[in-house]
Amino acid sequence: MKRLFGVLLALIVMLTFAGCGGGDKPADKPAAPAAQESDADKVGVLMPIGLDEEGYKRWTQSVAEVEGQPASYNAPRTVVFYNDLNSMLSALKAKQIGRFVTSKEVANYIVARNDDVKIIDNNFKPILGYSMAMEEKNADTVKEINDAITAMRSDGTLAKLVEEQIRNVKEDPAEVEIPKIDGADTLKVAVTGDMPGMDCILANGTPAGFNVAFLSELGKRINKNFELVSISSDARGAALSSGQVDALFWVVGTYDQDGNALPYPLDSMKGVAITLPYMMDSRVGVALK
């Protein structure tokens, strides 16, 4: 599947203290000032590519209309954007935001490592699909990746990697070596560590876990070498357009319950194509206990 990539909406996840990085007011208390009252209604999101706060609200409102979701959740009074997840974690714990939204797999990973957070709005629509993105001129490589993802899904490889690298990881994810293929082309892939345990970077700066294991298997199937480049989430668009990297990891798309892609409200990046999703997951909220 190849289609123009309009918005890379990176729904926020928390950063753990191990491995991959680092409420409502009581009814019996006097009403809080307006500024404090609004903090509990704020939703933090990782800075998206090509989308500002108003664009985000328009996107969530359109999803609410398509999917029949509560407008009060999808169109919060205030959206707060962050450039990195360390800042997001600090803001959540300081109660400067009331919640964030992310993949259920990622939320489970984070909640298991942080005893002061919980999952809310379990199995919230829409479905999230995680793909890779490349410039559209690399259409042949995108097709090769799509064919490999289809095969990895059919033979159970993707499901196995999720179990081994995300669900069953109790401590730090394991370092995985990406084999070098003699004579093969090398693709530079941007990873961020901002989507544990899907995209994880250890405290020593080494990418690890699902992202490395997936790319290691993908490289063998399409006869390509992958070089992982650590890039902050907000710099990924510029890194791709400037040629600093050849591909992005965990590009987030939204899908209905039948797996059909939902339209994006904004085309800010032209000439970019995304692959088939290598992971589909439900969307949940995460808040302090």
Secondary structure, 3 states (H helix, E strand, C coil): CCCECCCECCCCCCCCCCCCCCCCCCCCCCCCCHHHHHHCCEEEEECCECCCHHHHHHHHHHHHHHHCCCHHHHCCCEEEEECCHHHHHHHHHCCCCCEEEEEHHHHHHHHCCCCCEEEEEEEEEEEEEEEEEEEHHHHHHHHHHHHHHHHHHHCCHHHHHHHHHHHCCCCCCCCCCCCCCCCCCEEEEEECCCECCCEEECCCCCEECHHHHHHHHHHHHHCCEEEEEECCHHHHHHHHHHCCCCEEEEEEEEECCCCCECCCCCCCCCCEEECCCCEEEEEEEEEEC
